[in-house]
């Protein structure tokens, strides 16, 4: 294809990008809502990030060395307005220097005002959905425009406004809000969809005001936004778009929301909830919904008391046992890469292998190992790393996906268990000779509504809908809970009396008490490690992919609503008439796409939309279709691809350099066919913090790699994709 394509013009704006929260180092004086969100959720915090605040000149020089003609960055609102109405001249001076450095390197600055985050004081006043937000944003934009407006031509008001809605609504298959702020616990579907409506309208109004302000200070300013395109085939995207263009009343949108937030068919498993040493993992979250963390375990090695093993490194070339289907089975390869692995059925087999010296150690959670040691005092000891576990394992209670009411009840009990002192009392009772560990506070599903308002109200139970898990439990008259029976202190059945006891048993009884007012109304079902998830599910789970597709394709949430609003195709309760056409160029982000409706491909696309990139689907053909579509929608506007990029390997086999080549081919093709696309910005110039994800190949979009977690110097190292991008820019052609 590339041999037949004309080169891009010399004026084409090849570029790279950064964002403030993802690249600037954390500063406790200027926390934003993402800092609080990451800390409360127990997800990866930004820390030093790439230290762009101090090393921006280095990264801008790298962009120049690639031959780039543009450099995108964002202003940290929390730095320039640390208190309401009080603006920092020092911060503004810093950003002036950033822009001047970009210009001195021959690059066009592209400045973003709001990149997924804002000051805590803005959220405390109601955030993006507050009636006052357009005025708050306009005041911020005015202060920026006064000082910096004349220095940059291209401006982005809101980064990916299409994604911001997921801070106010969550699909039925997701455990928590994808991004801040989230709503208060117990928010109804109507609450969520009403918030989304307020958000959409506020974003259009705020963007329009900011655009007018920027053009007042710089008449040549080109102001736009960059919604993320979902990546559906064009014919299907048009069908989805009808969901929003056909809306007539706000109530119609609320009705649509039920398809997105309620599961069409709730399954009935053998148990209601699993409380059985179950670690919350991304893979398991695809299958079930988890409560907040009720215990934080760690993986340790159990060795004989007389063993010479003192450190994990001492196990090189030795054999270590793990239990089938336990978390350790999936972690041992990277935790202990130099050991031989023996997979056994249960802990009795593992202990026997250790006793008979068939293995040198057992790798498992300390909850399990402490129970084993308690049964045979003095026979074994634990080995960790510097006195701590090799990993951190957050335990959650697992319930079937789709019934928010039941999950809210379980969450409430977990929270009360931890905050009332009952958790500490339970641990002390079952482990009298062990120091009581800190109550786990991470991994919470709390929202910024909890943080900013201090809300702690418990959801009322009331009368749930027929057919839901909570209604079935109430009608049955007792709770059925899957537990362990061989883990002393957590889930243990006395062989003489048959009675269950342990911290997890106490938690189960508290859930029964919350529902029935009687802690005895619970039936325990002992399960093996392998049975913990299967007992919760039923055959209806095979329909989940179909339900998800229906949920995604039948609502306005996944439509191209931002550009449809700019084109005057939305109802005025979402996009007021005065906001129509208020953009100077058409910007969008495109990452992943599919060419067909195979269930597995749609599932990949939805996973990628919610930050799971390891198997994101790659299809560059949709990019061409979207360029053509937007050229027809806005025939008088220039088009700029504001973000396009890839992790190290996507779709299992597509390397980042191949991804860039494929997508720029489509840009070249579009340009040759008369589509006025003027720029392409690659995300990202360097590795960066990807919104709470653990750093690694599956979350690293950098043309220059930085080992964010271990390199004290944060060295920028070119990847093959950087070299390819340089060659393409030099030739203006793939």
C-alpha positions in Angstrom: 0.0 0.0 0.0 2.7 2.5 1.0 4.4 2.3 -2.5 1.2 3.8 -4.0 0.7 6.5 -1.4 1.8 10.1 -1.8 4.0 11.5 1.0 2.4 13.6 3.6 3.0 17.4 3.2 6.0 18.9 4.9 3.6 21.0 7.0 2.0 17.8 8.5 2.1 18.1 12.3 3.8 14.9 13.5 3.9 15.0 17.2 4.2 13.4 20.6 2.4 14.0 23.9 2.5 13.9 27.7 0.0 14.7 30.5 0.5 16.4 33.8 -0.7 13.7 36.3 0.9 10.9 34.3 4.3 12.5 33.9 4.9 15.2 36.5 6.1 14.0 39.9 3.7 14.0 42.8 3.8 17.0 45.1 1.7 16.9 48.3 1.1 20.6 48.1 -0.8 20.3 44.9 -2.7 17.1 45.1 -5.4 16.5 42.5 -8.4 14.2 42.6 -6.4 11.4 41.0 -3.9 11.4 43.8 -6.7 10.9 46.3 -8.4 8.3 44.1 -5.2 6.2 43.7 -4.4 6.3 47.3 -7.9 5.3 48.4 -8.2 2.6 45.8 -4.9 1.0 46.6 -3.8 1.3 43.0 -0.5 2.4 41.6 0.3 6.0 42.6 2.2 8.3 40.3 5.2 8.9 42.6 8.0 10.4 40.6 6.3 9.5 37.4 8.8 10.6 34.7 9.7 13.8 36.6 8.6 15.8 33.6 8.2 18.9 35.8 12.0 19.1 36.0 13.0 17.2 32.8 10.6 18.7 30.3 13.5 20.2 28.3 15.0 16.7 27.9 11.8 15.2 26.6 11.1 18.2 24.2 14.6 17.7 22.8 13.9 14.0 22.2 10.8 15.0 20.3 12.8 17.4 18.2 15.4 14.6 17.5 12.5 12.5 16.1 11.7 15.3 13.7 8.4 16.1 15.4 6.6 19.4 14.6 4.3 19.4 17.6 4.4 18.7 21.3 1.3 18.2 23.4 1.3 18.7 27.2 -1.3 19.6 29.8 -1.5 22.2 32.6 -1.9 20.8 36.1 -4.9 22.8 37.3 -4.1 21.9 40.9 -0.7 23.6 40.6 -1.9 26.9 39.0 -4.9 27.2 41.3 -3.9 25.5 44.6 -6.8 27.2 46.4 -10.1 28.5 45.1 -9.5 31.7 43.3 -5.9 31.9 44.3 -3.5 31.4 41.3 0.2 30.7 41.4 2.4 32.9 39.4 5.3 30.5 40.0 3.3 27.7 38.4 2.3 29.8 35.4 5.9 30.9 34.9 6.9 27.3 34.8 4.4 26.5 32.1 5.4 29.6 30.2 8.9 28.2 30.1 7.6 24.8 28.9 5.8 26.5 26.0 8.8 28.7 25.2 11.1 25.6 25.2 8.7 23.8 22.8 8.7 26.8 20.5 12.5 27.2 20.7 12.8 23.7 19.5 10.8 24.4 16.4 7.7 22.6 17.7 4.0 23.7 17.8 2.7 23.6 21.4 -0.7 21.8 21.9 -1.9 22.7 25.3 -4.6 20.8 27.3 -6.5 22.5 30.0 -8.1 19.4 31.7 -6.5 16.0 31.3 -8.7 13.7 33.4 -8.1 15.5 36.7 -8.7 18.7 38.6 -8.1 20.2 42.0 -9.7 18.7 45.1 -11.3 22.0 45.9 -13.2 21.9 42.6 -14.6 18.4 43.4 -15.5 19.7 46.9 -17.7 22.3 45.2 -19.6 19.6 43.2 -17.1 18.8 40.5 -17.8 18.6 36.8 -21.6 18.1 37.3 -22.1 21.1 39.6 -24.2 24.0 38.2 -21.3 26.3 39.0 -18.7 24.3 37.1 -18.9 26.1 33.8 -18.2 29.4 35.7 -15.3 27.7 37.7 -13.8 26.4 34.5 -14.2 29.7 32.7 -12.4 31.5 35.5 -9.5 29.0 35.3 -9.4 29.3 31.5 -9.3 33.1 31.8 -6.3 33.1 34.1 -4.5 30.7 31.7 -5.4 32.8 28.7 -4.2 36.0 30.3 -0.7 34.6 30.8 -0.2 31.9 28.2 -2.9 32.3 25.5 -0.8 34.3 23.1 2.0 31.7 23.3 0.2 28.7 21.8 -2.1 28.3 18.8 -3.6 24.8 19.5 -5.7 24.2 22.7 -7.6 21.2 24.0 -10.3 22.0 26.5 -11.1 18.5 27.8 -9.1 15.4 27.2 -11.4 12.5 26.1 -14.7 13.9 27.3 -16.3 10.7 26.1 -14.4 8.8 28.9 -15.3 11.2 31.7 -18.8 9.8 31.8 -17.3 6.6 33.4 -16.7 8.5 36.6 -20.5 8.8 37.0 -21.8 5.4 35.7 -20.5 1.9 35.8 -21.6 -1.0 33.6 -23.1 -4.1 35.3 -20.0 -6.2 34.7 -17.6 -3.7 36.4 -17.1 -3.8 40.1 -16.4 -0.1 40.5 -16.3 3.2 38.8 -13.6 3.3 36.1 -12.4 6.8 37.0 -13.1 9.5 39.6 -15.2 10.8 41.1 -17.9 8.2 41.3 -21.2 8.7 43.1 -22.3 8.1 46.6 -23.0 4.5 47.7 -26.5 3.4 46.8 -26.8 5.7 43.7 -29.6 4.5 41.5 -29.6 4.1 37.8 -31.6 7.3 37.6 -28.9 9.1 39.7 -26.1 7.8 37.5 -27.8 8.8 34.2 -28.9 12.1 35.5 -25.3 12.8 36.5 -24.1 11.8 33.0 -26.6 14.2 31.5 -25.4 17.1 33.7 -21.8 16.2 32.8 -22.4 16.2 29.1 -24.1 19.5 29.1 -21.6 21.1 31.5 -18.7 19.9 29.3 -20.2 21.5 26.2 -21.0 24.8 28.0 -17.5 24.8 29.7 -15.7 24.1 26.4 -17.6 26.9 24.6 -16.8 29.4 27.3 -13.1 28.4 27.4 -12.9 28.7 23.6 -14.4 32.2 23.6 -12.0 33.2 26.3 -8.9 31.8 24.5 -9.9 33.5 21.3 -10.4 36.8 23.1 -6.8 36.8 24.1 -5.5 35.1 20.9 -7.8 35.5 17.9 -5.8 32.8 16.1 -6.3 30.2 18.8 -7.6 26.9 17.5 -9.6 25.2 20.2 -11.0 21.7 20.2 -11.4 18.5 22.2 -10.4 14.9 21.7 -13.1 12.3 22.4 -12.0 8.7 22.2 -13.5 6.7 19.4 -14.6 3.2 20.4 -13.2 1.5 17.3 -16.4 -0.2 16.0 -16.9 -0.8 12.3 -18.4 2.4 10.8 -21.8 1.0 10.0 -22.2 -0.3 13.6 -21.0 3.0 15.1 -23.6 4.8 13.1 -26.3 2.5 14.5 -25.0 3.2 18.1 -25.0 6.9 17.4 -28.8 6.7 16.7 -29.2 5.9 20.4 -28.2 9.5 21.3 -29.5 11.4 18.3 -33.0 9.8 18.7 -33.3 10.9 22.3 -36.3 13.2 22.9 -36.5 13.5 26.7 -34.1 13.1 29.6 -36.2 10.2 30.8 -35.4 8.3 27.6 -31.7 8.4 28.5 -32.4 7.0 31.9 -34.3 4.1 30.4 -31.3 3.4 28.2 -29.1 3.4 31.2 -30.8 0.3 32.6 -29.4 -1.7 29.7 -25.9 -0.6 30.7 -26.1 -0.9 34.4 -28.4 -3.8 34.9 -27.6 -7.4 33.9 -30.3 -8.8 31.6 -30.3 -12.2 33.3 -29.0 -12.8 36.8 -27.6 -16.2 37.4 -28.2 -18.6 40.2 -25.2 -20.4 41.6 -24.9 -23.0 44.3 -23.9 -20.3 46.9 -24.7 -16.6 47.4 -21.2 -15.4 48.4 -17.7 -16.8 48.6 -15.5 -15.8 51.6 -12.6 -18.2 51.3 -9.1 -16.7 51.1 -10.0 -15.4 47.6 -7.5 -12.8 46.2 -8.9 -10.0 44.1 -7.2 -10.3 40.7 -8.0 -8.7 37.3 -8.7 -12.1 35.8 -11.2 -13.0 38.6 -12.9 -9.6 38.3 -13.9 -10.7 34.8 -15.9 -13.5 36.3 -17.3 -12.2 39.6 -17.8 -9.0 41.6 -15.7 -8.5 44.7 -16.4 -6.6 47.8 -14.0 -4.2 49.4 -10.8 -5.7 50.8 -11.4 -7.4 54.2 -7.9 -8.8 54.7 -4.5 -8.1 53.2 -2.4 -11.2 53.0 1.0 -11.8 51.6 2.6 -14.7 49.9 5.4 -16.4 52.0 7.4 -19.6 51.8 6.8 -22.3 54.4 9.9 -24.3 55.2 10.8 -26.8 57.9 12.0 -25.2 61.1 15.4 -26.9 60.6 15.7 -25.8 56.9 18.8 -23.8 55.9 16.6 -21.7 53.7 16.7 -18.1 55.0 15.9 -16.1 51.8 14.0 -16.8 48.6 17.2 -16.7 46.7 18.4 -19.8 48.6 15.8 -21.9 46.7 17.5 -21.6 43.3 17.4 -25.0 41.5 15.2 -26.4 44.3 11.5 -27.5 44.2 8.7 -25.5 45.6 5.1 -26.6 45.9 2.0 -24.6 45.0 -1.7 -25.5 45.2 -3.6 -25.9 42.0 -5.8 -22.8 41.2 -4.3 -20.8 44.1 -2.9 -17.4 43.3 0.6 -18.7 43.9 0.3 -21.0 40.9 0.2 -17.9 38.7 2.8 -15.8 40.5 5.6 -18.3 41.2 7.2 -18.0 37.8 8.1 -14.4 38.2 8.5 -14.4 42.0 10.9 -17.4 41.9 12.1 -17.8 38.3 14.9 -20.2 39.2 13.0 -22.9 41.1 11.3 -26.1 40.0 7.5 -26.0 40.5 5.4 -28.8 41.9 1.7 -28.3 41.6 -0.4 -30.3 44.1 -4.1 -30.7 44.7 -4.3 -29.4 48.3 -2.3 -28.3 51.3 -2.3 -31.7 52.9 -0.4 -33.0 49.8 1.9 -30.0 50.0 2.7 -30.6 53.6 3.4 -34.2 53.0 5.8 -33.3 50.2 7.5 -30.9 52.5 7.8 -33.4 55.3 9.2 -36.1 53.0 11.6 -33.5 51.5 10.1 -33.9 48.0 10.0 -30.1 48.0 12.0 -27.5 49.9 9.2 -25.1 50.5 5.5 -24.3 49.9 4.5 -20.9 48.4 1.1 -19.7 49.7 -0.7 -16.9 51.4 0.3 -16.3 55.0 -3.3 -16.9 56.0 -3.0 -20.5 55.0 0.5 -21.0 56.3 -0.2 -19.5 59.7 -3.0 -22.0 60.1 -0.8 -24.9 59.1 1.8 -23.7 61.6 -0.8 -23.4 64.3 -1.7 -27.1 63.8 1.9 -28.2 64.3 3.7 -25.7 66.6 7.4 -25.5 66.2 7.6 -27.7 63.0 7.7 -24.9 60.4 8.6 -21.3 59.9 7.9 -18.6 57.3 10.4 -17.1 54.9 9.7 -13.8 53.2 11.7 -10.9 51.8 13.1 -8.5 54.4 10.5 -9.7 56.8 7.6 -9.0 54.5 5.6 -11.1 52.0 6.8 -11.6 48.4 3.4 -10.1 47.3 0.4 -8.4 48.6 -2.9 -10.3 48.3 -6.1 -8.4 48.9 -9.0 -10.7 49.9 -12.5 -9.9 48.9 -15.9 -11.5 49.3 -17.1 -12.7 45.8 -20.7 -12.4 44.6 -22.3 -12.8 41.2 -22.1 -9.9 38.9 -25.1 -7.7 38.2 -26.9 -7.2 41.6 -25.6 -3.9 43.0 -28.0 -4.1 46.0 -26.5 -7.3 47.3 -22.9 -6.1 46.7 -23.7 -2.9 48.5 -24.9 -4.9 51.5 -21.7 -7.0 51.5 -19.6 -3.9 51.2 -21.4 -2.2 54.1 -20.8 -5.2 56.3 -17.1 -5.4 55.4 -16.7 -1.7 56.1 -18.4 -1.9 59.5 -16.4 -5.1 60.3 -13.2 -3.2 59.8 -14.2 0.2 61.3 -16.1 -1.0 64.4 -13.2 -2.9 66.1 -14.8 -6.3 65.3 -12.1 -7.1 62.8 -9.3 -6.6 65.4 -11.2 -8.6 68.0 -11.7 -11.5 65.6 -8.1 -11.6 64.6 -6.9 -11.4 68.2 -9.3 -14.2 69.2 -8.1 -16.6 66.5 -4.4 -15.6 66.6 -3.7 -14.8 70.2 0.1 -15.1 69.9 0.3 -12.9 66.7 0.5 -9.1 66.6 -2.6 -7.7 65.1 -1.9 -6.3 61.6 -3.2 -3.0 60.4 -6.8 -3.0 59.3 -6.8 -3.1 55.5 -7.9 0.2 54.0 -6.8 -0.2 50.4 -8.7 -1.6 47.6 -11.9 0.2 48.6 -14.7 0.9 46.1 -15.3 4.2 47.8 -15.7 7.3 45.6 -14.7 10.8 45.9 -18.2 11.5 47.1 -17.2 9.5 50.2 -14.0 11.5 50.5 -15.3 15.0 49.9 -18.6 14.7 51.8 -17.6 12.2 54.4 -20.6 10.2 53.5 -20.9 6.8 55.2 -24.6 6.1 55.0 -25.5 2.4 54.7 -27.7 1.4 51.8 -31.2 0.4 53.0 -32.2 -3.1 52.1 -35.9 -2.6 51.4 -37.6 -5.0 49.0 -35.3 -5.9 46.1 -36.5 -6.8 42.6 -37.8 -10.3 42.0 -35.3 -12.7 40.5 -32.3 -10.8 42.0 -29.8 -12.7 44.3 -30.8 -10.5 47.3 -34.5 -11.3 46.7 -33.8 -15.0 46.4 -31.8 -14.9 49.7 -34.6 -13.1 51.5 -37.3 -15.5 50.1 -35.2 -18.5 51.1 -34.7 -17.2 54.7 -31.0 -17.8 55.0 -27.6 -17.0 53.4 -25.4 -19.7 51.7 -21.7 -19.0 52.0 -18.8 -20.9 50.5 -15.9 -21.0 53.0 -12.7 -23.0 53.7 -12.8 -25.7 56.3 -9.1 -26.3 56.7 -7.6 -22.9 57.4 -7.5 -22.4 61.1 -8.2 -18.8 62.1 -10.0 -18.0 58.9 -12.3 -20.8 57.9 -12.1 -24.0 59.9 -14.5 -26.8 60.7 -14.0 -28.6 64.0 -13.7 -32.3 63.2 -15.5 -33.2 66.5 -18.4 -30.8 66.5 -18.6 -29.8 62.9 -18.8 -26.2 63.9 -17.2 -23.5 61.7 -15.0 -20.8 63.1 -12.6 -18.1 61.9 -12.4 -14.5 60.8 -14.1 -15.2 57.6 -16.9 -17.1 59.4 -17.4 -14.1 61.6 -17.7 -11.9 58.5 -20.3 -14.2 57.0 -22.4 -14.2 60.1 -22.4 -10.4 60.1 -23.7 -10.4 56.5 -26.5 -12.7 57.6 -27.3 -10.4 60.5 -27.4 -7.4 58.2 -30.0 -9.1 55.9 -32.1 -11.0 58.5 -31.2 -9.4 61.8 -30.0 -12.9 62.9 -26.3 -14.0 62.5 -27.3 -17.7 62.7 -29.3 -17.5 59.4 -26.4 -18.8 57.4 -25.5 -22.1 55.8 -21.8 -22.8 55.3 -20.6 -24.8 52.3 -17.0 -26.0 52.5 -15.1 -25.7 49.2 -11.7 -26.6 47.9 -9.4 -24.0 46.4 -10.4 -25.0 42.9 -14.2 -24.8 43.7 -14.3 -21.3 45.0 -15.5 -19.6 41.8 -17.4 -22.4 40.1 -19.8 -22.8 43.0 -20.8 -19.1 42.5 -21.6 -19.4 38.8 -24.3 -21.1 36.8 -24.7 -21.9 33.1 -26.2 -18.4 32.4 -22.7 -17.0 32.5 -22.1 -18.3 29.0 -24.5 -15.5 27.8 -22.4 -12.7 29.4 -20.6 -11.7 26.2 -24.0 -11.3 24.5 -25.4 -9.3 27.4 -22.3 -7.1 27.3 -22.6 -6.5 23.6 -26.3 -5.5 24.0 -25.4 -3.2 26.9 -22.7 -1.4 24.9 -24.5 -1.1 21.6 -28.0 -0.1 22.8 -27.2 3.0 24.8 -26.1 6.6 24.1 -23.0 6.2 26.3 -20.8 4.6 23.6 -22.0 6.9 20.9 -19.7 9.6 19.3 -21.8 12.1 21.3 -19.2 14.9 21.5 -18.8 15.4 17.7 -22.5 14.7 17.2 -23.2 17.6 19.6 -20.8 19.9 17.7 -22.6 19.0 14.5 -26.0 19.9 16.0 -27.4 16.4 16.1 -28.0 16.1 19.9 -31.1 17.2 21.8 -30.6 20.5 23.4 -30.9 19.1 27.0 -27.5 17.6 26.3 -25.9 20.2 24.0 -27.3 23.7 24.1 -27.7 25.4 20.7 -25.1 28.0 21.5 -22.5 25.2 21.8 -23.1 23.8 18.4 -20.1 24.2 16.0 -17.9 25.7 18.8 -14.6 24.0 17.7 -11.9 25.2 15.4 -10.7 21.7 14.4 -11.9 18.2 14.7 -9.8 16.2 17.2 -10.1 12.6 18.4 -8.2 9.8 19.9 -8.1 6.3 18.3 -6.4 3.3 19.8 -8.1 0.0 19.2 -10.6 -1.3 16.7 -12.3 -4.4 15.3 -13.4 -5.3 11.8 -16.2 -7.8 12.7 -18.6 -8.7 15.4 -17.0 -11.9 16.7 -17.8 -12.2 20.4 -14.1 -12.5 21.4 -13.2 -9.4 19.5 -15.9 -7.3 21.0 -14.9 -8.5 24.4 -11.3 -7.5 23.7 -12.5 -4.1 22.6 -14.5 -3.5 25.8 -11.7 -4.7 28.0 -9.3 -2.2 26.3 -11.9 0.6 26.8 -11.6 -0.1 30.6 -7.8 -0.1 30.7 -7.0 -3.7 30.0 -4.5 -3.4 27.1 -2.7 -6.7 27.1 -4.9 -8.2 24.5 -6.4 -5.0 23.0 -7.6 -5.6 19.4 -5.7 -3.8 16.6 -7.4 -2.8 13.4 -6.2 0.3 11.6 -8.9 0.2 9.0 -11.5 1.8 11.3 -9.1 4.9 11.6 -9.5 5.6 7.9 -13.3 5.2 8.1 -13.4 7.6 11.0 -11.3 10.2 9.3 -13.6 10.0 6.3 -16.7 10.1 8.4 -15.6 13.2 10.3 -14.5 14.9 7.1 -18.1 14.5 5.9 -19.6 15.6 9.2 -17.4 18.7 9.3 -16.4 19.5 5.7 -14.9 22.9 6.5 -12.7 21.7 9.4 -9.2 20.4 9.7 -8.8 17.1 11.5 -6.1 16.2 13.9 -5.5 12.8 15.6 -4.7 13.9 19.1 -3.7 10.5 20.5 -2.8 7.2 18.9 -0.4 4.7 20.4 0.2 1.2 21.6 1.7 -0.9 24.4 4.8 -3.0 23.7 2.7 -5.7 22.1 -1.0 -5.6 21.5 -3.4 -8.2 20.2 -0.8 -10.8 21.2 1.4 -10.3 18.1 1.3 -6.6 17.0 4.4 -4.8 18.1 4.3 -1.1 18.8 6.4 -0.2 15.7 4.1 -2.3 13.4 1.1 -0.6 15.0 2.4 2.9 14.2 3.2 1.9 10.7 -0.2 0.4 10.1 -2.1 3.4 11.4 0.0 6.0 9.7 -0.6 4.2 6.4 -4.3 4.9 7.0 -3.6 8.5 7.7 -1.6 8.8 4.5 -4.3 7.0 2.5 -6.9 9.4 3.9 -4.8 12.5 3.0 -4.3 11.1 -0.5 -8.1 10.7 -0.8 -8.6 14.4 0.0 -9.3 14.2 3.7 -7.9 17.3 5.4 -6.0 15.6 8.2 -3.3 17.9 9.3 -1.6 16.1 12.3 -0.9 12.9 14.1 0.2 12.9 17.8 1.8 9.7 19.1 1.0 8.7 22.7 3.5 8.9 24.4 7.0 10.4 24.1 8.1 8.3 27.1 6.7 5.7 29.5 4.3 7.2 31.9 1.9 6.3 34.7 -1.2 4.8 33.1 -3.9 5.9 35.6 -3.3 3.5 38.4 -2.3 0.5 36.4 0.7 -1.5 37.5 3.7 -0.4 35.4 4.9 -2.9 32.8 4.8 -3.9 29.2 1.0 -4.0 29.2 0.7 -0.4 30.3 3.7 1.2 28.7 3.0 3.4 25.6 6.4 5.1 25.5 8.4 5.7 22.4 11.3 6.1 24.9 11.2 3.5 27.7 11.8 4.5 31.3 11.9 2.0 34.1 9.6 4.0 36.4 9.8 1.6 39.3 13.5 0.8 39.7 15.7 3.3 37.8 16.6 6.1 40.2 17.9 8.1 37.2 14.8 7.6 35.0 16.9 7.2 31.9 15.1 7.7 28.6 15.9 4.7 26.4 14.8 4.6 22.7 12.6 1.8 21.6 12.4 0.3 18.0 9.2 2.3 17.6 11.0 5.6 18.2 13.5 4.8 15.5 10.7 3.8 13.1 8.7 7.0 13.9 11.8 9.1 13.2 12.2 7.4 9.8 8.6 7.9 8.9 8.7 11.6 9.8 11.9 12.1 7.8 10.3 10.6 4.7 6.8 12.0 5.4 5.7 8.5 4.5 5.6 5.0 5.8 
